[in-house]
Amino acid sequence: MIVSHGTCMKVLLSTWCDIKLDSNGYPELWFNNKPLITDIWNSPELFKLVFEDEKLVEITNDRNWMKE
């Protein structure tokens, strides 16, 4: 588990994700041509990164984890 500031997480995730700007100029994160974050980040955010043979194969973001 990594606990970090949102800006640091964006920099870390940008290692594997593409960053695109939406029509309002806000950054979006995309992984494997699929949107990961397309709006303003909530605090806290929970990301799950799945590696196989040291290669990142999946990133998910569970925004409902605090409601459980």
Number of C-alpha atoms within 10 A of each C-alpha: 7 7 10 11 11 14 10 11 14 17 11 11 18 14 8 16 20 17 18 14 11 11 7 6 8 12 17 19 20 19 19 12 9 10 15 17 15 15 11 9 13 9 9 13 17 17 16 11 13 12 11 8 6 7 9 12 13 12 17 14 13 10 14 9 10 9 5 4
